[in-house]
């Protein structure tokens, strides 16, 4: 599993998102995007869990696309 880091989109910034993650079989965001907002009281734990992609090694997902 490779991590790809990108900047948040303008729309995500306007919505108050501070972190997003998407597991994808390609280098493009093709699946569900999981977002963490700045006002989320459990944001540190959610970010840590979304970065930990070891469970998906050997699966159809080859990339974890992370936006910060």
Backbone torsions as a table, in degrees:
resi	resn	phi	psi	omega
1	UNK	NA	125.9	177.4
2	UNK	-106.5	140.6	176.3
3	UNK	-96.0	133.7	175.7
4	UNK	-117.8	122.1	-179.3
5	UNK	-101.0	130.9	178.2
6	UNK	-135.9	167.3	176.4
7	UNK	-82.1	153.7	174.8
8	UNK	-63.4	148.9	176.8
9	UNK	-75.7	163.8	178.1
10	UNK	-59.1	-41.6	-180.0
11	UNK	-64.2	-39.8	178.6
12	UNK	-65.5	-43.6	178.4
13	UNK	-60.2	-43.0	179.8
14	UNK	-65.0	-29.5	179.9
15	UNK	-84.8	-2.0	178.2
16	UNK	85.6	17.2	179.5
17	UNK	-78.0	135.9	178.0
18	UNK	-112.1	-13.5	-177.7
19	UNK	-158.0	140.8	172.8
20	UNK	-143.2	153.0	-178.8
21	UNK	-142.5	140.9	179.0
22	UNK	-142.2	121.5	173.8
23	UNK	-84.0	133.7	-174.7
24	UNK	-148.6	145.9	174.8
25	UNK	-78.2	-14.0	178.7
26	UNK	-120.6	175.7	-179.1
27	UNK	-76.5	5.7	-178.6
28	UNK	-117.2	152.5	-179.3
29	UNK	-73.4	101.2	-177.3
30	UNK	-113.6	-7.0	-176.7
31	UNK	-113.7	-156.5	178.8
32	UNK	-74.0	131.5	177.5
33	UNK	-98.6	122.4	178.3
34	UNK	-98.0	127.4	-176.0
35	UNK	-119.4	147.7	175.8
36	UNK	-121.9	128.7	-179.1
37	UNK	-98.2	157.7	-176.4
38	UNK	-62.3	-30.4	-176.9
39	UNK	-89.4	6.1	179.2
40	UNK	-74.1	122.0	-177.9
41	UNK	-67.2	-21.4	-178.5
42	UNK	-108.9	29.0	-172.4
43	UNK	-63.2	-38.7	-179.1
44	UNK	-63.0	-42.9	179.7
45	UNK	-66.5	-41.8	179.3
46	UNK	-64.1	-42.5	179.0
47	UNK	-63.3	-44.8	178.6
48	UNK	-59.4	-43.9	179.8
49	UNK	-66.8	-38.3	-179.8
50	UNK	-71.1	-28.8	176.8
51	UNK	-75.3	-26.9	-177.8
52	UNK	-81.5	94.3	-175.0
53	UNK	-107.2	14.7	-178.0
54	UNK	-59.1	-31.4	-179.0
55	UNK	-59.9	-28.8	-174.8
56	UNK	-93.8	3.3	175.7
57	UNK	-61.1	135.8	-178.5
58	UNK	83.9	1.3	179.1
59	UNK	-94.4	-173.0	178.6
60	UNK	-69.1	-19.1	-177.9
61	UNK	-83.4	128.2	-179.7
62	UNK	-109.9	-18.0	-175.1
63	UNK	-133.4	142.2	169.8
64	UNK	-114.1	106.2	-176.5
65	UNK	-91.1	114.1	-174.3
66	UNK	-111.8	131.3	176.6
67	UNK	-117.9	129.9	176.8
68	UNK	-133.7	NA	NA
